[in-house]
Amino acid sequence: MPFDEVMGKFKRGSLHSGSSSGPKVRDRQQAIAIMMSEKRAAAGGKTEYQSRKHPKSRRGTRPRGFETLG
């Protein structure tokens, strides 16, 4: 489901978690999670809404406890 469709159902109160007989979704974050889950299942991989996590750069760091004598 596209973002607009999911959020429209959420605002109207007709978005349910799980199946249509499941409890109504009351949290915006849960509505976004449902949308991402459905898109991921349809695409078989990552969605455009997933955040990208880049590894932190380790350049210029020293091991803990290392001190220069000078």
C-alpha positions in Angstrom: 0.0 0.0 0.0 1.3 3.5 -0.8 2.0 5.9 2.1 -1.1 8.1 1.3 -3.4 5.1 1.4 -2.1 3.7 4.7 -2.2 7.1 6.4 -5.7 7.8 5.0 -6.9 4.5 6.6 -5.1 5.4 9.8 -6.7 8.8 10.0 -10.2 7.4 9.3 -9.6 4.7 11.9 -10.1 1.8 9.5 -6.5 0.5 9.6 -6.1 -2.8 11.5 -3.0 -4.6 12.7 -2.8 -8.1 11.3 -6.1 -8.8 9.7 -9.3 -6.8 9.4 -10.5 -8.4 12.6 -7.4 -7.4 14.5 -7.2 -4.3 16.8 -7.3 -0.9 15.3 -4.0 0.9 14.8 -3.8 3.9 17.2 -0.1 4.8 16.7 1.3 6.6 13.7 4.6 4.7 13.9 2.8 1.4 13.8 0.9 2.5 10.7 4.2 3.3 9.0 5.6 0.0 10.1 2.6 -1.9 8.6 3.1 0.0 5.3 6.9 -0.8 5.2 6.1 -4.5 6.0 3.6 -4.8 3.2 5.9 -3.0 0.7 8.8 -5.3 1.8 6.7 -8.4 1.3 5.6 -7.2 -2.2 9.1 -6.2 -3.3 11.0 -9.0 -1.6 13.7 -6.6 -0.2 14.3 -3.2 1.1 11.8 -0.3 0.7 12.5 3.3 -0.1 11.2 4.3 3.4 13.8 2.3 5.3 16.5 4.4 6.8 20.1 3.7 5.7 22.6 3.0 8.4 26.1 3.8 7.6 29.0 2.5 9.7 30.6 5.2 11.7 34.0 6.3 10.5 36.8 5.1 12.7 39.4 7.4 11.2 41.4 9.3 13.8 40.3 7.3 16.8 42.7 5.7 19.2 42.2 2.6 21.3 40.9 3.3 24.8 43.7 3.8 27.3 46.3 4.8 24.8 48.0 8.0 25.7 51.1 9.6 24.2 53.9 10.5 26.4 55.5 13.7 25.7 
